[in-house]
Amino acid sequence: MMKRCRLSYDEWKCITSKVVHGKRINTEFLTGYIGLIDVREVSEPQIWKFNGQDIVVCDRGIKWLSILPENDWYCITVMMNENGEILLWYIDMIAAQGIDIDGVPYFDDLYLDLVVYPDGTIIVDDMDEFEEALNKHDITQKQFDLAIETSNKLKEGILSDITSFIEYTNECVKKSL
């Protein structure tokens, strides 16, 4: 069954203390929601490997910026270190988005993700989970096609120029403060 992910990232059980800020914005570069999570305490740091290097994506001092464009089919999470330097972007392809009764935005996850590194490398993540969701009828063929189309649009568009994508991210960071 499709997961509903709240932009408070409650499913990350390792985070024991955090401060969450968020707001809806309407600018020339984004109409949607921007949220910032300041991770204060964790039960255990989360470390991902990339090109033989360990990248700490969740630990005390790490910040996550959520970018959820209105009327689009993806959500970007920017993971930054304590100095505000981008560690990576994690982009979920989504089926729907909304706001919970408590005011926290959410999205329905289509399983397919892109992991983008500051050097411009893009990794398609969870393709096996994505294909299995289709085979088990957790998602429809239309949702499967939407996720593929969205991921291709991102790779050919905003992600094709890493310098511009970093600038876009930095503008979103400024708007989140």
C-alpha positions in Angstrom: 0.0 0.0 0.0 1.2 3.5 -0.8 2.9 5.3 2.1 1.7 8.7 3.2 4.7 10.8 4.2 4.2 13.9 6.4 6.7 16.7 6.0 7.4 16.5 9.7 9.2 13.2 8.8 7.7 11.4 11.8 8.6 8.0 10.2 12.3 8.7 11.0 12.2 7.1 14.4 15.9 7.8 15.0 15.1 11.5 15.4 14.3 12.1 19.1 14.2 15.9 19.0 13.7 18.3 16.2 12.4 21.8 15.4 10.0 22.0 12.4 9.2 25.3 10.5 7.2 25.5 7.4 5.2 27.8 5.2 3.4 28.1 1.9 5.1 30.5 -0.5 4.3 32.0 -3.9 7.3 33.3 -5.7 8.6 33.6 -9.2 10.5 30.3 -8.7 8.2 28.3 -6.6 4.5 28.1 -5.5 4.1 25.5 -2.8 5.4 24.5 0.6 8.8 25.0 2.0 9.7 23.4 5.4 12.8 23.2 7.4 13.7 20.6 10.0 16.5 21.2 12.4 17.5 17.9 13.9 18.4 18.4 17.5 18.9 14.8 18.9 19.0 11.3 17.4 19.1 7.9 18.9 21.5 6.8 16.2 23.1 8.7 13.3 22.0 7.6 9.8 24.8 7.2 7.3 24.5 6.5 3.6 27.4 5.4 1.3 28.2 7.2 -1.9 31.3 6.6 -4.1 33.0 4.9 -1.1 32.3 7.8 1.2 30.1 7.9 4.3 27.5 10.7 4.2 25.8 11.5 7.5 22.2 12.3 6.5 20.6 12.4 9.9 22.4 13.5 13.1 22.4 16.3 15.6 22.9 19.6 13.7 21.7 18.3 10.3 19.0 20.3 8.6 16.4 19.0 6.1 14.7 21.4 3.7 11.5 20.2 2.1 10.3 21.6 -1.2 6.9 20.6 -2.3 5.8 22.4 -5.4 2.0 22.9 -5.7 0.4 21.0 -8.6 3.4 18.8 -9.3 4.4 15.2 -8.7 7.5 15.3 -6.6 8.9 16.4 -3.3 12.5 17.4 -2.7 14.3 16.9 0.6 17.6 18.7 0.8 19.9 17.3 3.5 22.4 19.8 4.7 25.2 19.7 7.3 25.4 22.0 10.3 27.1 24.7 8.1 24.2 24.7 5.6 26.3 22.8 3.0 24.2 20.5 0.8 25.0 16.8 1.4 22.4 15.5 -1.1 18.9 15.9 -2.4 16.4 13.1 -2.1 13.5 13.5 -4.5 10.3 11.4 -4.0 7.9 10.9 -6.9 4.4 11.4 -5.6 0.8 10.5 -6.5 -0.9 13.3 -4.4 -0.3 15.9 -1.8 -2.3 17.7 0.8 -2.4 19.1 4.3 -3.4 17.0 7.4 -5.9 18.2 9.9 -3.0 19.4 12.1 -1.7 21.6 9.3 1.3 19.4 8.3 1.7 18.9 4.6 1.9 15.4 3.3 2.4 13.4 0.1 1.5 9.9 -1.1 4.8 8.3 -2.1 5.0 6.4 -5.4 8.2 4.5 -4.3 10.4 5.8 -7.0 13.1 8.2 -5.8 16.1 10.1 -7.2 19.2 10.8 -5.1 21.2 13.7 -6.3 24.7 14.6 -5.1 26.4 18.0 -5.3 28.7 16.8 -8.1 25.6 16.3 -10.3 25.4 12.5 -10.0 21.8 11.2 -10.1 20.9 7.8 -8.8 17.5 6.2 -9.3 16.6 4.6 -6.0 14.0 2.0 -5.0 13.3 0.8 -8.6 12.8 -2.7 -7.3 10.2 -1.5 -4.7 8.6 0.6 -7.4 8.2 -2.3 -9.8 7.0 -4.6 -7.0 4.3 -2.0 -6.1 3.0 -2.1 -9.6 3.0 -5.9 -9.7 1.2 -6.1 -6.4 -1.3 -3.5 -7.6 -0.3 -1.1 -4.8 0.0 1.5 -7.5 -1.8 1.7 -10.9 -0.1 1.6 -14.3 -1.1 5.3 -14.6 0.7 6.1 -11.4 3.7 4.1 -12.5 3.9 6.0 -15.8 3.5 9.3 -13.9 6.4 8.6 -11.7 8.6 7.6 -14.6 7.6 10.7 -16.6 8.2 12.9 -13.6 11.6 11.5 -12.9 12.6 11.9 -16.5 11.3 15.4 -16.6 13.4 16.3 -13.5 16.5 14.7 -14.9 16.2 16.4 -18.3 15.1 19.7 -16.7 16.1 21.2 -13.3 18.6 18.4 -12.5 20.4 18.7 -15.8 22.3 21.8 -14.6 23.6 21.2 -11.1 24.8 24.8 -10.7 21.3 26.2 -11.4 19.8 23.5 -9.1 22.1 24.6 -6.3 21.1 28.2 -6.8 17.4 27.2 -6.8 18.0 25.3 -3.5 19.8 28.2 -2.0 16.8 30.5 -2.9 14.5 28.1 -1.2 16.7 28.0 1.9 16.5 31.8 2.1 12.7 31.7 1.8 12.4 29.1 4.6 14.1 31.3 7.2 
